[in-house]
Amino acid sequence: MSLEAYASAKRDEIHTDVLLQARQACYKARDAFYSCLEKHSDKKPTEIGSVGLLYPTECKPSREDYVKNCRVSWVKHFDRQYCKTKRTQRLLDDKETRRGV
């Protein structure tokens, strides 16, 4: 198969995971998982997600839905973003307690 024929065949291929409905399903599953994390933040995290994210067992079904609906690279990106935000918030909260405010 020549390079031109291969390129023209791939040009017409539709990537459904980047379409609007797929993105919205991914975002909905992501938000459900992270709201579960917030809701069960008092429980000990026992399950391991990507990039070192730990989460409680109660959030396992929403995590599976999240991983199923999103690309792997998106899951890693969102997990890193969540961990970074939480770490920053912890540092800011710790700084406020040190000030005596």
C-alpha positions in Angstrom: 0.0 0.0 0.0 1.4 3.3 -1.0 1.8 6.2 1.5 -0.8 8.3 -0.2 -3.4 5.5 -0.1 -2.7 4.9 3.5 -3.0 8.6 4.4 -6.2 9.1 2.5 -7.7 6.0 4.2 -6.8 7.3 7.7 -8.1 10.8 7.0 -11.7 9.6 6.8 -11.5 7.7 10.1 -13.6 9.2 12.9 -12.1 9.1 16.4 -15.2 8.9 18.6 -13.3 9.4 21.8 -12.7 13.0 20.9 -16.2 13.8 19.9 -18.3 16.0 22.1 -20.5 13.3 23.6 -17.4 11.2 24.5 -15.7 14.2 26.2 -18.9 15.1 28.1 -19.2 11.5 29.3 -15.5 11.6 30.4 -16.0 14.8 32.3 -19.1 13.6 34.0 -17.4 10.4 35.1 -14.3 12.4 36.3 -16.5 14.8 38.3 -18.4 11.9 39.9 -15.1 10.2 40.9 -13.6 13.4 42.4 -16.8 14.2 44.2 -16.7 10.7 45.7 -13.2 11.4 46.9 -14.3 14.6 48.6 -17.3 12.9 50.1 -15.2 10.0 51.5 -12.1 12.0 52.4 -12.4 11.0 56.0 -11.8 7.3 55.1 -8.5 5.7 54.7 -7.5 5.4 51.0 -6.7 1.8 50.1 -6.9 1.7 46.3 -4.2 2.9 44.0 -5.0 5.0 40.9 -2.6 6.5 38.4 0.3 8.8 39.3 0.2 7.7 43.0 -3.4 8.8 43.6 -4.9 6.9 46.5 -8.7 6.6 47.0 -11.0 4.7 49.3 -12.7 1.5 48.4 -16.1 3.2 48.3 -15.0 5.1 45.2 -13.9 2.1 43.2 -17.1 1.8 41.0 -16.9 5.5 40.1 -13.1 5.1 39.4 -13.8 2.2 37.0 -16.5 4.2 35.2 -14.0 7.1 35.0 -11.2 5.0 33.5 -13.7 3.3 31.1 -15.0 6.7 29.8 -11.7 8.6 29.5 -8.5 8.1 27.6 -5.6 6.8 29.7 -3.6 10.0 29.0 -6.6 12.1 30.2 -7.0 10.1 33.4 -3.3 10.6 34.2 -3.5 14.3 33.4 -6.6 14.8 35.6 -5.2 12.8 38.4 -1.9 14.8 38.3 -4.0 18.0 38.3 -6.1 16.9 41.2 -3.0 15.8 43.3 -1.3 19.1 42.6 -4.3 21.1 43.6 -4.7 19.1 46.8 -1.0 19.4 47.7 -1.1 23.2 47.1 -4.2 23.5 49.2 -2.6 21.5 52.0 0.5 23.8 51.9 -1.7 26.9 52.0 -3.8 25.5 54.9 -0.6 24.6 56.8 0.9 28.1 56.2 -2.2 29.7 57.6 -2.0 27.6 60.8 1.6 28.4 61.2 0.8 32.1 61.0 -1.6 31.8 63.9 -4.4 33.3 61.9 
